[in-house]
């Protein structure tokens, strides 16, 4: 029972990566002009937000890892749980970058 959370986090991170890569394949197959251009203000946010999100995810991951080491949380959470959480953060960050770079046309 102890590693269930870590396995769920790994599965969620893998799903995020898989769905982002599937979207990337669909956008590349549709061609470069399939999605309409963004409003310039939205384009500025689409360019600025992914690095900020990645920075925040890195800080959160470092804080969680440091807190787990410093508070000896190993008696409650395993290293697989920590690795799963970090993988979930990495999967989400990759998903954000891919989804902002490869936009789909509205259906």
C-alpha positions as CSV (number, residue, x, y, z in Angstrom):
1,X,0.0,0.0,0.0
2,X,2.9,2.3,0.6
3,X,3.8,2.9,-3.0
4,X,0.3,3.3,-4.4
5,X,0.6,7.2,-4.5
6,X,3.9,7.0,-6.4
7,X,2.5,4.6,-9.0
8,X,-0.6,6.8,-9.5
9,X,1.7,9.9,-9.9
10,X,3.8,8.0,-12.5
11,X,0.7,6.9,-14.4
12,X,-0.6,10.5,-14.4
13,X,2.7,11.9,-15.6
14,X,3.0,9.3,-18.3
15,X,-0.6,10.1,-19.5
16,X,0.3,13.8,-19.6
17,X,3.4,13.1,-21.7
18,X,1.5,10.7,-24.0
19,X,-1.4,13.1,-24.6
20,X,1.0,16.0,-25.3
21,X,3.1,14.0,-27.8
22,X,-0.1,12.8,-29.5
23,X,-1.2,16.4,-29.8
24,X,2.2,17.3,-31.3
25,X,1.8,14.5,-33.9
26,X,-1.7,15.7,-34.8
27,X,-0.5,19.3,-35.3
28,X,2.5,18.3,-37.4
29,X,0.3,16.1,-39.5
30,X,-2.3,18.9,-40.0
31,X,0.3,21.2,-41.4
32,X,1.7,24.6,-40.3
33,X,-1.3,26.7,-41.3
34,X,-4.1,24.6,-39.7
35,X,-4.4,26.8,-36.5
36,X,-5.4,30.5,-36.9
37,X,-3.0,33.1,-35.6
38,X,-3.4,34.2,-32.0
39,X,-4.2,37.7,-30.9
40,X,-0.9,39.5,-30.2
41,X,-1.7,39.9,-26.5
42,X,-2.4,36.2,-26.2
43,X,0.8,35.4,-28.2
44,X,2.8,37.4,-25.7
45,X,1.3,35.4,-22.8
46,X,1.9,32.1,-24.7
47,X,5.5,33.0,-25.0
48,X,6.0,34.3,-21.5
49,X,4.1,31.8,-19.3
50,X,5.8,28.4,-20.0
51,X,9.2,29.5,-18.6
52,X,7.5,30.9,-15.5
53,X,5.5,27.7,-15.0
54,X,8.6,25.6,-15.4
55,X,10.4,27.7,-12.9
56,X,7.6,27.3,-10.4
57,X,7.5,23.6,-11.0
58,X,11.2,23.3,-10.4
59,X,10.9,25.3,-7.1
60,X,8.0,23.2,-5.9
61,X,9.9,19.9,-6.8
62,X,13.0,21.1,-5.0
63,X,11.0,22.2,-1.9
64,X,9.2,18.9,-1.7
65,X,12.4,16.9,-2.1
66,X,14.1,19.0,0.6
67,X,11.2,18.8,2.9
68,X,11.1,15.1,2.6
69,X,14.8,14.8,3.5
70,X,14.8,17.3,6.3
71,X,11.6,16.1,8.0
72,X,12.4,12.4,7.7
73,X,9.1,11.9,5.9
74,X,10.4,8.5,4.7
75,X,8.5,6.8,7.3
76,X,5.2,8.0,5.6
77,X,6.2,8.3,2.0
78,X,8.6,6.1,0.0
79,X,11.2,7.3,-2.5
80,X,8.9,5.9,-5.2
81,X,6.3,8.4,-4.0
82,X,8.8,11.3,-4.3
83,X,10.0,10.1,-7.7
84,X,6.4,9.8,-8.9
85,X,5.6,13.3,-7.7
86,X,8.7,14.7,-9.4
87,X,7.8,12.8,-12.6
88,X,4.3,14.2,-12.5
89,X,5.7,17.7,-12.3
90,X,8.1,17.0,-15.2
91,X,5.2,15.5,-17.2
92,X,3.0,18.6,-16.6
93,X,5.9,21.0,-17.5
94,X,6.6,19.1,-20.7
95,X,2.9,19.1,-21.5
96,X,2.6,22.9,-21.0
97,X,5.6,23.5,-23.3
98,X,4.3,21.2,-26.0
99,X,0.7,22.5,-25.9
100,X,1.8,26.1,-26.2
101,X,4.2,25.4,-29.0
102,X,1.9,23.2,-31.0
103,X,-1.5,24.7,-31.2
104,X,-4.5,22.8,-32.7
105,X,-7.1,24.3,-34.9
106,X,-10.5,24.7,-33.1
107,X,-13.0,21.9,-33.9
